[in-house]
Amino acid sequence: MEQPLPTAAAAAAAGGDGEAYRIRPLELADISKGFLDLLNQLSPSPPLTEDAFRARFEELAALGADHLVLVAEDAATGCLAAAGAVLVERKFIRRCGRVGHVEDVVVDAAARGRGLGEHVVRCLVEHARGRGCYKVILNCTPELTGFYAKCGFVEKNVQMGLYF
């Protein structure tokens, strides 16, 4: 997943306590830097083998810039403190427009309150804008609407789901 970051200014984020984080695309080596543990804080799920991780990573990488997973890496420890993804949907409406879908935004419990989530979301939005998306949408719980409002999102419509 070797897509460039949306802007050079987004490459580093400083936490409130002075710790520096580098926001960058997901790498294969991130399985050993806590990526799956981070995602488990968002949605607990069964363990994933390295082979399964590698296969999914390669599948997503083949999508190119239409699927970007970003992580925030603690420069001091090398551990991952936040992550998020954006998927670019190609539409027929709006003259074959594109829509960005933000997904799987999570900040490690120990790193919350430092602005990392907002930095990751803003980088994802800028990536979608750079891909020509006319809008970026996401689903969240009511408790997170304030956070996403700080990132520029407004509440619109209703989410519905059908799970299997």
N, CA and C atoms as a LAMMPS dump frame, in Angstrom:
ITEM: TIMESTEP
0
ITEM: NUMBER OF ATOMS
492
ITEM: BOX BOUNDS ff ff ff
-5.0000000000000000e+02 5.0000000000000000e+02
-5.0000000000000000e+02 5.0000000000000000e+02
-5.0000000000000000e+02 5.0000000000000000e+02
ITEM: ATOMS id mol type element x y z
1 1 1 N 0.84 -1.176 0
2 1 2 C 0 0 0
3 1 3 C 0.879 1.23 0
4 2 1 N 1.542 1.459 -1.065
5 2 2 C 2.539 2.507 -1.159
6 2 3 C 1.982 3.815 -1.678
7 3 1 N 0.768 4.215 -1.267
8 3 2 C 0.234 5.492 -1.696
9 3 3 C 0.876 6.599 -0.877
10 4 1 N 1.123 7.764 -1.477
11 4 2 C 1.667 8.877 -0.711
12 4 3 C 0.604 9.452 0.216
13 5 1 N 1.047 10.096 1.273
14 5 2 C 0.121 10.78 2.152
15 5 3 C -0.478 11.965 1.432
16 6 1 N -1.661 12.416 1.84
17 6 2 C -2.303 13.53 1.171
18 6 3 C -1.47 14.812 1.18
19 7 1 N -0.828 15.114 2.281
20 7 2 C 0.005 16.311 2.335
21 7 3 C 1.23 16.01 3.175
22 8 1 N 2.308 16.711 2.897
23 8 2 C 3.529 16.516 3.681
24 8 3 C 3.32 16.952 5.123
25 9 1 N 2.473 17.942 5.33
26 9 2 C 2.224 18.438 6.683
27 9 3 C 1.546 17.396 7.554
28 10 1 N 0.889 16.427 6.922
29 10 2 C 0.175 15.402 7.685
30 10 3 C 1.09 14.274 8.128
31 11 1 N 2.329 14.312 7.746
32 11 2 C 3.229 13.195 8.027
33 11 3 C 3.561 13.052 9.499
34 12 1 N 3.455 14.103 10.268
35 12 2 C 3.788 14.005 11.686
36 12 3 C 2.715 14.696 12.511
37 13 1 N 2.443 14.137 13.643
38 13 2 C 1.489 14.733 14.572
39 13 3 C 2.116 14.709 15.948
40 14 1 N 2.018 15.81 16.647
41 14 2 C 2.578 15.87 17.995
42 14 3 C 1.467 15.689 19.003
43 15 1 N 1.665 14.815 19.928
44 15 2 C 0.691 14.618 20.989
45 15 3 C 0.795 15.731 22.013
46 16 1 N -0.206 15.849 22.859
47 16 2 C -0.223 16.893 23.864
48 16 3 C 0.943 16.808 24.824
49 17 1 N 1.53 15.631 24.986
50 17 2 C 2.643 15.492 25.92
51 17 3 C 3.981 15.514 25.19
52 18 1 N 3.982 15.954 23.918
53 18 2 C 5.229 16.111 23.191
54 18 3 C 5.663 14.889 22.399
55 19 1 N 4.952 13.769 22.553
56 19 2 C 5.317 12.58 21.781
57 19 3 C 5.014 12.829 20.314
58 20 1 N 5.86 12.34 19.442
59 20 2 C 5.648 12.519 18.006
60 20 3 C 5.145 11.223 17.392
61 21 1 N 4.232 11.36 16.455
62 21 2 C 3.658 10.24 15.737
63 21 3 C 3.791 10.509 14.255
64 22 1 N 4.067 9.463 13.511
65 22 2 C 4.156 9.577 12.063
66 22 3 C 2.937 8.895 11.464
67 23 1 N 2.165 9.633 10.676
68 23 2 C 1.004 9.07 10.009
69 23 3 C 1.458 8.617 8.628
70 24 1 N 1.228 7.317 8.365
71 24 2 C 1.745 6.719 7.131
72 24 3 C 0.85 5.563 6.717
73 25 1 N 1.003 5.1 5.466
74 25 2 C 0.232 3.929 5.025
75 25 3 C 0.633 2.665 5.787
76 26 1 N -0.311 1.768 5.927
77 26 2 C -0.078 0.47 6.557
78 26 3 C 1.01 -0.289 5.796
79 27 1 N 1.851 -0.992 6.549
80 27 2 C 2.909 -1.831 5.974
81 27 3 C 2.734 -3.257 6.482
82 28 1 N 3.29 -4.212 5.746
83 28 2 C 3.215 -5.614 6.175
84 28 3 C 3.78 -5.811 7.579
85 29 1 N 4.851 -5.116 7.9
86 29 2 C 5.495 -5.269 9.207
87 29 3 C 4.622 -4.782 10.362
88 30 1 N 3.533 -4.09 10.058
89 30 2 C 2.686 -3.54 11.121
90 30 3 C 1.942 -4.609 11.902
91 31 1 N 1.919 -5.826 11.395
92 31 2 C 1.308 -6.903 12.17
93 31 3 C 2.087 -7.091 13.475
94 32 1 N 3.392 -6.833 13.455
95 32 2 C 4.208 -6.982 14.666
96 32 3 C 4.289 -5.683 15.47
97 33 1 N 3.615 -4.633 15.009
98 33 2 C 3.625 -3.355 15.722
99 33 3 C 2.286 -3.069 16.391
100 34 1 N 1.438 -4.095 16.478
101 34 2 C 0.183 -3.962 17.21
102 34 3 C -1.027 -3.583 16.386
103 35 1 N -0.95 -3.704 15.056
104 35 2 C -2.092 -3.305 14.222
105 35 3 C -3.353 -4.103 14.561
106 36 1 N -3.237 -5.403 14.673
107 36 2 C -4.421 -6.221 14.944
108 36 3 C -4.962 -5.979 16.349
109 37 1 N -4.079 -5.751 17.306
110 37 2 C -4.528 -5.423 18.664
111 37 3 C -5.293 -4.104 18.668
112 38 1 N -4.813 -3.151 17.866
113 38 2 C -5.478 -1.857 17.743
114 38 3 C -6.888 -2.039 17.176
115 39 1 N -6.999 -2.792 16.095
116 39 2 C -8.312 -3.042 15.497
117 39 3 C -9.239 -3.781 16.456
118 40 1 N -8.666 -4.628 17.304
119 40 2 C -9.462 -5.374 18.27
120 40 3 C -10.114 -4.444 19.295
121 41 1 N -9.527 -3.275 19.522
122 41 2 C -10.146 -2.285 20.414
123 41 3 C -11.395 -1.687 19.777
124 42 1 N -11.436 -1.678 18.462
125 42 2 C -12.586 -1.151 17.732
126 42 3 C -13.696 -2.189 17.655
127 43 1 N -13.308 -3.402 17.306
128 43 2 C -14.279 -4.48 17.129
129 43 3 C -13.603 -5.809 17.437
130 44 1 N -13.85 -6.348 18.627
131 44 2 C -13.211 -7.626 18.98
132 44 3 C -13.539 -8.711 17.953
133 45 1 N -12.493 -9.426 17.547
134 45 2 C -12.679 -10.496 16.571
135 45 3 C -11.649 -11.588 16.812
136 46 1 N -11.874 -12.754 16.237
137 46 2 C -10.933 -13.862 16.423
138 46 3 C -9.547 -13.497 15.881
139 47 1 N -8.511 -14.132 16.409
140 47 2 C -7.144 -13.852 15.939
141 47 3 C -6.991 -14.101 14.438
142 48 1 N -6.09 -13.36 13.825
143 48 2 C -5.799 -13.476 12.402
144 48 3 C -4.378 -13.991 12.25
145 49 1 N -4.176 -14.982 11.421
146 49 2 C -2.823 -15.503 11.213
147 49 3 C -2.014 -14.529 10.358
148 50 1 N -0.694 -14.664 10.417
149 50 2 C 0.165 -13.831 9.575
150 50 3 C -0.127 -14.065 8.105
151 51 1 N -0.391 -15.306 7.731
152 51 2 C -0.7 -15.613 6.329
153 51 3 C -1.995 -14.925 5.885
154 52 1 N -2.995 -14.945 6.745
155 52 2 C -4.262 -14.291 6.416
156 52 3 C -4.072 -12.775 6.326
157 53 1 N -3.281 -12.218 7.236
158 53 2 C -2.987 -10.783 7.201
159 53 3 C -2.279 -10.421 5.901
160 54 1 N -1.262 -11.205 5.545
161 54 2 C -0.497 -10.945 4.326
162 54 3 C -1.401 -11.025 3.087
163 55 1 N -2.265 -12.031 3.027
164 55 2 C -3.16 -12.193 1.88
165 55 3 C -4.106 -11 1.751
166 56 1 N -4.676 -10.571 2.873
167 56 2 C -5.592 -9.419 2.81
168 56 3 C -4.824 -8.144 2.461
169 57 1 N -3.639 -7.967 3.029
170 57 2 C -2.804 -6.807 2.722
171 57 3 C -2.539 -6.731 1.221
172 58 1 N -2.155 -7.855 0.626
173 58 2 C -1.856 -7.889 -0.814
174 58 3 C -3.103 -7.629 -1.652
175 59 1 N -4.232 -8.151 -1.193
176 59 2 C -5.5 -7.915 -1.891
177 59 3 C -5.844 -6.418 -1.893
178 60 1 N -5.697 -5.782 -0.744
179 60 2 C -5.992 -4.351 -0.644
180 60 3 C -4.98 -3.517 -1.416
181 61 1 N -3.719 -3.913 -1.383
182 61 2 C -2.677 -3.186 -2.113
183 61 3 C -2.962 -3.203 -3.611
184 62 1 N -3.556 -4.286 -4.099
185 62 2 C -3.874 -4.395 -5.524
186 62 3 C -4.941 -3.377 -5.941
187 63 1 N -5.693 -2.855 -4.986
188 63 2 C -6.708 -1.839 -5.29
189 63 3 C -6.085 -0.461 -5.484
190 64 1 N -4.813 -0.335 -5.202
191 64 2 C -4.122 0.941 -5.389
192 64 3 C -4.666 2.024 -4.48
193 65 1 N -4.751 3.223 -5.018
194 65 2 C -5.151 4.382 -4.22
195 65 3 C -6.635 4.408 -3.884
196 66 1 N -7.405 3.444 -4.378
197 66 2 C -8.827 3.394 -4.038
198 66 3 C -9.085 2.753 -2.678
199 67 1 N -8.047 2.281 -2.018
200 67 2 C -8.193 1.745 -0.658
201 67 3 C -6.927 2.083 0.108
202 68 1 N -7.043 2.977 1.053
203 68 2 C -5.885 3.423 1.828
204 68 3 C -6.121 3.171 3.31
205 69 1 N -5.198 2.47 3.938
206 69 2 C -5.209 2.294 5.386
207 69 3 C -4.036 3.104 5.921
208 70 1 N -4.324 4.022 6.833
209 70 2 C -3.282 4.818 7.468
210 70 3 C -3.122 4.39 8.909
211 71 1 N -1.9 4.505 9.409
212 71 2 C -1.615 4.248 10.813
213 71 3 C -0.833 5.425 11.371
214 72 1 N -0.927 5.605 12.673
215 72 2 C -0.113 6.595 13.386
216 72 3 C 0.87 5.805 14.231
217 73 1 N 2.143 5.943 13.903
218 73 2 C 3.202 5.201 14.581
219 73 3 C 3.912 6.107 15.577
220 74 1 N 4.045 5.629 16.801
221 74 2 C 4.78 6.353 17.832
222 74 3 C 6.26 6.329 17.454
223 75 1 N 6.839 7.499 17.224
224 75 2 C 8.23 7.582 16.772
225 75 3 C 9.198 7.043 17.825
226 76 1 N 8.839 7.129 19.089
227 76 2 C 9.739 6.68 20.147
228 76 3 C 9.73 5.165 20.317
229 77 1 N 8.558 4.543 20.194
230 77 2 C 8.441 3.107 20.47
231 77 3 C 8.266 2.248 19.227
232 78 1 N 7.815 2.85 18.127
233 78 2 C 7.523 2.085 16.923
234 78 3 C 6.175 1.394 16.967
235 79 1 N 5.455 1.54 18.067
236 79 2 C 4.132 0.919 18.191
237 79 3 C 3.082 1.787 17.505
238 80 1 N 2.014 1.15 17.058
239 80 2 C 0.931 1.873 16.413
240 80 3 C -0.05 2.384 17.454
241 81 1 N -0.451 3.64 17.298
242 81 2 C -1.345 4.265 18.254
243 81 3 C -2.712 4.589 17.662
244 82 1 N -2.827 4.581 16.34
245 82 2 C -4.11 4.892 15.71
246 82 3 C -4.115 4.334 14.292
247 83 1 N -5.334 4.177 13.747
248 83 2 C -5.476 3.685 12.38
249 83 3 C -6.82 4.124 11.828
250 84 1 N -6.93 4.081 10.522
251 84 2 C -8.181 4.375 9.843
252 84 3 C -8.031 4.04 8.373
253 85 1 N -9.153 3.918 7.685
254 85 2 C -9.125 3.561 6.266
255 85 3 C -10.113 4.416 5.493
256 86 1 N -9.828 4.574 4.2
257 86 2 C -10.785 5.2 3.292
258 86 3 C -10.858 4.354 2.029
259 87 1 N -12.083 4.081 1.594
260 87 2 C -12.34 3.327 0.376
261 87 3 C -12.991 4.278 -0.614
262 88 1 N -12.547 4.262 -1.84
263 88 2 C -13.108 5.122 -2.871
264 88 3 C -14.067 4.292 -3.723
265 89 1 N -15.337 4.687 -3.684
266 89 2 C -16.376 4.014 -4.462
267 89 3 C -16.579 4.773 -5.766
268 90 1 N -16.562 4.058 -6.859
269 90 2 C -16.795 4.649 -8.179
270 90 3 C -18.278 4.505 -8.522
271 91 1 N -18.921 5.635 -8.822
272 91 2 C -20.367 5.685 -9.02
273 91 3 C -20.714 5.943 -10.483
274 92 1 N -21.969 5.716 -10.833
275 92 2 C -22.502 6.15 -12.116
276 92 3 C -23.118 7.535 -11.99
277 93 1 N -23.729 7.803 -10.822
278 93 2 C -24.343 9.117 -10.634
279 93 3 C -23.269 10.188 -10.509
280 94 1 N -23.696 11.42 -10.579
281 94 2 C -22.778 12.565 -10.509
282 94 3 C -21.688 12.472 -11.568
283 95 1 N -22.104 12.1 -12.781
284 95 2 C -21.175 11.979 -13.914
285 95 3 C -20.003 11.056 -13.59
286 96 1 N -20.348 9.884 -13.133
287 96 2 C -19.345 8.878 -12.757
288 96 3 C -18.456 9.391 -11.626
289 97 1 N -19.111 9.996 -10.646
290 97 2 C -18.392 10.547 -9.5
291 97 3 C -17.815 9.48 -8.589
292 98 1 N -17.117 9.945 -7.589
293 98 2 C -16.496 9.063 -6.592
294 98 3 C -16.892 9.526 -5.2
295 99 1 N -17.046 8.549 -4.307
296 99 2 C -17.388 8.816 -2.91
297 99 3 C -16.361 8.126 -2.03
298 100 1 N -15.862 8.835 -1.047
299 100 2 C -14.955 8.243 -0.073
300 100 3 C -15.741 7.718 1.123
301 101 1 N -15.402 6.52 1.564
302 101 2 C -16.021 5.914 2.748
303 101 3 C -14.944 5.743 3.808
304 102 1 N -15.054 6.454 4.912
305 102 2 C -14.102 6.32 6.011
306 102 3 C -14.559 5.157 6.885
307 103 1 N -13.613 4.299 7.214
308 103 2 C -13.917 3.088 7.979
309 103 3 C -12.834 2.822 9.014
310 104 1 N -13.182 2.061 10.026
311 104 2 C -12.241 1.464 10.98
312 104 3 C -11.274 2.458 11.615
313 105 1 N -11.802 3.61 12.029
314 105 2 C -10.974 4.594 12.731
315 105 3 C -10.893 4.181 14.197
316 106 1 N -9.665 4.057 14.683
317 106 2 C -9.463 3.654 16.074
318 106 3 C -8.184 4.295 16.6
319 107 1 N -8.248 4.704 17.864
320 107 2 C -7.074 5.22 18.573
321 107 3 C -6.881 4.354 19.804
322 108 1 N -5.649 3.935 20.03
323 108 2 C -5.343 3.12 21.198
324 108 3 C -5.83 3.824 22.461
325 109 1 N -6.398 3.054 23.377
326 109 2 C -6.95 3.624 24.607
327 109 3 C -5.928 4.485 25.352
328 110 1 N -4.661 4.087 25.341
329 110 2 C -3.622 4.831 26.056
330 110 3 C -3.198 6.111 25.335
331 111 1 N -3.599 6.28 24.071
332 111 2 C -3.165 7.441 23.281
333 111 3 C -4.308 8.404 22.971
334 112 1 N -5.484 8.153 23.502
335 112 2 C -6.63 9.019 23.206
336 112 3 C -6.456 10.393 23.845
337 113 1 N -7.095 11.372 23.224
338 113 2 C -7.045 12.733 23.733
339 113 3 C -5.849 13.525 23.237
340 114 1 N -5.093 13 22.3
341 114 2 C -3.903 13.674 21.777
342 114 3 C -4.097 14.208 20.368
343 115 1 N -5.292 14.043 19.826
344 115 2 C -5.568 14.536 18.481
345 115 3 C -5.188 13.584 17.365
346 116 1 N -4.778 12.376 17.704
347 116 2 C -4.355 11.423 16.676
348 116 3 C -5.515 11.007 15.768
349 117 1 N -6.651 10.743 16.349
350 117 2 C -7.805 10.344 15.545
351 117 3 C -8.182 11.419 14.552
352 118 1 N -8.181 12.652 15.009
353 118 2 C -8.511 13.767 14.118
354 118 3 C -7.48 13.889 12.996
355 119 1 N -6.2 13.722 13.317
356 119 2 C -5.165 13.779 12.282
357 119 3 C -5.358 12.674 11.248
358 120 1 N -5.627 11.473 11.713
359 120 2 C -5.829 10.356 10.795
360 120 3 C -7.036 10.621 9.902
361 121 1 N -8.144 11.039 10.49
362 121 2 C -9.363 11.294 9.707
363 121 3 C -9.117 12.4 8.681
364 122 1 N -8.447 13.458 9.08
365 122 2 C -8.18 14.553 8.124
366 122 3 C -7.294 14.076 6.97
367 123 1 N -6.328 13.218 7.244
368 123 2 C -5.49 12.662 6.173
369 123 3 C -6.321 11.79 5.238
370 124 1 N -7.222 10.99 5.793
371 124 2 C -8.086 10.149 4.967
372 124 3 C -8.993 11.005 4.081
373 125 1 N -9.543 12.061 4.645
374 125 2 C -10.411 12.969 3.885
375 125 3 C -9.621 13.632 2.754
376 126 1 N -8.424 14.081 3.05
377 126 2 C -7.602 14.715 2.015
378 126 3 C -7.235 13.727 0.912
379 127 1 N -7.007 12.486 1.278
380 127 2 C -6.737 11.466 0.271
381 127 3 C -7.949 11.32 -0.651
382 128 1 N -9.15 11.239 -0.063
383 128 2 C -10.374 11.107 -0.855
384 128 3 C -10.565 12.333 -1.756
385 129 1 N -10.303 13.506 -1.226
386 129 2 C -10.416 14.725 -2.029
387 129 3 C -9.438 14.656 -3.209
388 130 1 N -8.235 14.212 -2.94
389 130 2 C -7.225 14.081 -3.979
390 130 3 C -7.582 13.041 -5.031
391 131 1 N -8.413 12.076 -4.684
392 131 2 C -8.861 11.051 -5.629
393 131 3 C -10.092 11.516 -6.402
394 132 1 N -10.545 12.742 -6.155
395 132 2 C -11.672 13.293 -6.893
396 132 3 C -13.03 12.995 -6.305
397 133 1 N -13.093 12.598 -5.057
398 133 2 C -14.388 12.318 -4.424
399 133 3 C -15.182 13.607 -4.245
400 134 1 N -16.491 13.536 -4.51
401 134 2 C -17.345 14.703 -4.31
402 134 3 C -17.891 14.764 -2.891
403 135 1 N -17.747 13.673 -2.124
404 135 2 C -18.113 13.672 -0.712
405 135 3 C -17.39 12.525 -0.03
406 136 1 N -17.314 12.629 1.286
407 136 2 C -16.772 11.565 2.126
408 136 3 C -17.816 11.287 3.191
409 137 1 N -18.135 10.017 3.379
410 137 2 C -19.166 9.644 4.338
411 137 3 C -18.613 8.591 5.295
412 138 1 N -19.311 8.432 6.426
413 138 2 C -18.948 7.411 7.397
414 138 3 C -20.15 7.105 8.269
415 139 1 N -20.082 6.001 8.946
416 139 2 C -21.077 5.619 9.94
417 139 3 C -20.393 5.63 11.292
418 140 1 N -21.107 6.101 12.305
419 140 2 C -20.539 6.072 13.657
420 140 3 C -21.664 5.952 14.68
421 141 1 N -21.268 5.671 15.9
422 141 2 C -22.233 5.612 16.992
423 141 3 C -22.581 7.037 17.42
424 142 1 N -23.733 7.216 18.043
425 142 2 C -24.118 8.565 18.483
426 142 3 C -23.066 9.227 19.386
427 143 1 N -22.347 8.428 20.171
428 143 2 C -21.336 8.991 21.077
429 143 3 C -20.173 9.629 20.321
430 144 1 N -19.965 9.257 19.072
431 144 2 C -18.825 9.764 18.309
432 144 3 C -19.173 10.901 17.352
433 145 1 N -20.436 11.325 17.325
434 145 2 C -20.798 12.393 16.4
435 145 3 C -20.055 13.686 16.709
436 146 1 N -19.797 13.979 17.965
437 146 2 C -19.041 15.184 18.327
438 146 3 C -17.616 15.148 17.803
439 147 1 N -16.985 13.981 17.902
440 147 2 C -15.628 13.83 17.389
441 147 3 C -15.599 14.082 15.885
442 148 1 N -16.509 13.443 15.156
443 148 2 C -16.506 13.607 13.702
444 148 3 C -16.931 15.015 13.289
445 149 1 N -17.761 15.677 14.089
446 149 2 C -18.099 17.081 13.81
447 149 3 C -16.837 17.95 13.89
448 150 1 N -15.942 17.648 14.838
449 150 2 C -14.668 18.385 14.917
450 150 3 C -13.829 18.174 13.664
451 151 1 N -14.049 17.073 12.982
452 151 2 C -13.317 16.763 11.74
453 151 3 C -14.023 17.331 10.511
454 152 1 N -15.139 18.027 10.717
455 152 2 C -15.842 18.671 9.612
456 152 3 C -17.071 17.939 9.098
457 153 1 N -17.401 16.801 9.667
458 153 2 C -18.557 16.04 9.215
459 153 3 C -19.839 16.588 9.829
460 154 1 N -20.949 16.454 9.111
461 154 2 C -22.26 16.839 9.628
462 154 3 C -23.168 15.616 9.579
463 155 1 N -24.075 15.554 10.531
464 155 2 C -24.999 14.43 10.589
465 155 3 C -25.993 14.537 9.444
466 156 1 N -26.178 13.441 8.721
467 156 2 C -27.072 13.439 7.575
468 156 3 C -27.594 12.028 7.361
469 157 1 N -28.881 11.908 7.121
470 157 2 C -29.534 10.634 6.813
471 157 3 C -29.471 9.652 7.972
472 158 1 N -29.797 8.414 7.704
473 158 2 C -29.859 7.367 8.712
474 158 3 C -29.071 6.169 8.214
475 159 1 N -28.307 5.571 9.074
476 159 2 C -27.586 4.338 8.733
477 159 3 C -28.483 3.154 9.009
478 160 1 N -28.46 2.199 8.133
479 160 2 C -29.162 0.942 8.361
480 160 3 C -28.204 -0.172 8.016
481 161 1 N -28.388 -1.335 8.59
482 161 2 C -27.485 -2.441 8.33
483 161 3 C -28.22 -3.764 8.268
484 162 1 N -27.624 -4.68 7.559
485 162 2 C -28.11 -6.043 7.481
486 162 3 C -26.878 -6.917 7.667
487 163 1 N -26.805 -7.604 8.785
488 163 2 C -25.61 -8.371 9.133
489 163 3 C -25.818 -9.856 8.898
490 164 1 N -24.759 -10.534 8.51
491 164 2 C -24.808 -11.979 8.264
492 164 3 C -23.84 -12.701 9.182
